[in-house]
Each structure stands twice: as C-alpha cells, then as structure tokens.
Amino acid sequence: MFFNRIPKFILECLPVILLSGIYINFARLVEFFKRPDYDWFLVSIDRVLFFGEQPSFLLEKFISPFLTEYMSFSYGFYVFLFPIILGLFFFQRKYQAFYSLRRALIIAIMIGFAFYLAIPANGPYIFFKDFYSIELQGGHIAKAVQQLLDLFLYNRGEFPSLHVALSTIILFFSYKYSRRLFIFFLPLIPALWFATIYLRFHYFVDIIAGFLLALFAIWLSLKIQNSNKLKKRWT
C-alpha cells in the first residue's frame, strides 16, 4: 500500500519539483531578459540597517571551523526539508496540511521568482569575494556543501531569500500539524537562517524580505483553504 502511493506522491509534488529546477537555472532566464545586477542596491540597504557596516564582515570575528561546519550542515539540510515534511503529511494522510503547505511553497516561490527577475544580484560571496580577510574553512560537510552550491551559486537569485522564506513556511506548518517534526526542525532551520549570512550567500535585507514573503504566503494559503471550506459548506 505504501509503495503504491509513491507515484501519486511524486505527481502531487511535481509543481514544487519543477519550480526547483527553474530556480537552479534561473541565471539563464535573467540573462535572456538582459537584466543588470542590483547588488549595489541591496548593499546600500544593509549599510543603512547596520550603520555603514556589512553583516557578513561583522561575523568574521566569530568564524571557526566548527561553526562553519555546522552552518554548512544546516544550510545543506535545506534540500531534505521538502521531502521530509511533504512526505510525512502525505503518507500520514494529513491531506489538508499537505495541500496547504504545498500551496504556500508555490506562492512563495512564484513571488520570489518575480523579484529575482526584477532585482537580480550575486550576493556577498561573489560581490565581496576579494574583500574578506578570513576564509571560511570547515570539514568534509562544508566542502561537500560548497561543491554542491558551486553548481548553481551564480543563479542571481538573492532578494528575497527563498531559503529563509521556504524554511520558515515549513517550520510554521510543522508546528501547526506535527509538533514532533517541529522539535526536530527547531535546531536546524534557525541555524539555516543564520547560515545565509555567515556563509556569505545573502544580504541581511534578503533575510527580512524572506520572512515577510513567508508570512504572506502562509496567510494567503490559509485564506484560500478557509475559502474552499466555506464554499463546500454552502454548496
């Protein structure tokens, strides 16, 4: 019975899978529309927020091999968040949770793509590459994650951070529908948020925008869910 439902699960997850594929190759879409980079704009906002400083530079004093390794693990674990929570909801027959979560993820991704096309950027890792005084050095996990990220690091998708937005959505729905899963995610997802700055992949303004996007996607998904319930009640 479990294995018979796997094709159905994959089919239901296909929209998220296809959108993930677009994200990995998003740089080609930006190049097609000949969009310039807006790192300077995002950097200027961070400077206002941090009184002329850059968050990733401020964190240099805290860099250590152990912390880099843990941050890399948390950041890399991002790819496993989706199959874990979607799979759990689907195979436990929590269909309301599954479809609400999937809807919120799709909403956030689509809005994120619109911003990526409007305000493409490379991120601190590339923009400030020659200005950091301390190199991030970790262990095997950090090296593996870095090699994986190098495959699509130049996709120019920065603002808002979908890593933050989607992981926030996942944390919310895990709290709402599965407290055990929430406890499991709790030490990982906040570390992922911090890792986006520590590992120099995002500007701080990207993180703020990611949280706001998550809140909007959650609100809209639940509003649609409640609207559908109301329609069924009166039809």
Secondary structure, DSSP 8 states (H G I E B T S, - for coil): -TGGGHHHHHHHHHHHHHHHHHHHTHHHHHHHTT----HHHHHHHHHHHTTT--HHHHGGGG--HHHHHHHHHHHHTHHHHHHHHHHHHHHTT-HHHHHHHHHHHHHHHHHHHHHHHHS----HHHHTTTT-SS-----HHHHHHHHHHTTTTTS---SS-HHHHHHHHHHHHHHHH-HHHHHHHTTTHHHHHHHHHHTTSS-HHHHHHHHHHHHHHHHHHHHHHHHHHHHHHT-
